[in-house]
Amino acid sequence: MTWREPLLTIHVLAIIVWIGFGFFELWLGRIFMKGDGGAAEAPLIRLVYRADLIVFIATLTAFASGTAMALLLDWGFFQNTWLGIKQAIMFAVLAIVLFILPPALKLGALIAALPEGPGPATPEIKAQYARLEPWYVAMRIAAVAAVVLAIWRPA
């Protein structure tokens, strides 16, 4: 049995979810940050955080399937330019994930502490999201760069 097709399918689907939900999350996050303390803020930040969890799972799935392909298909790590750059990008993304995981979990706890239903978000939630957003943007840019490299495949 060849592992290439199922692993590549899982990898590509994970990347689609990673990028799609990632930009969805950023778009909703920008709307949230422009909010004026209205009743829509709490439901919106809950949705943003759920999208972020999906992005996190997709990122780990893309990493796991990419690593499996590198190992099972004898592609290795950092053996050719385009794949090595993609692998370096993914390791950088994972480093960012590890770096922002504690504040992201804190944000989740702050969101969970909000009263159920509509209402404003706390200033602390807005500040915490604002600290995380630049890292989210960097990871989305990295994902798009990896896709461009996968399509372009420079020598």
Disulfide bonds with the S-S distance in Angstrom:
none
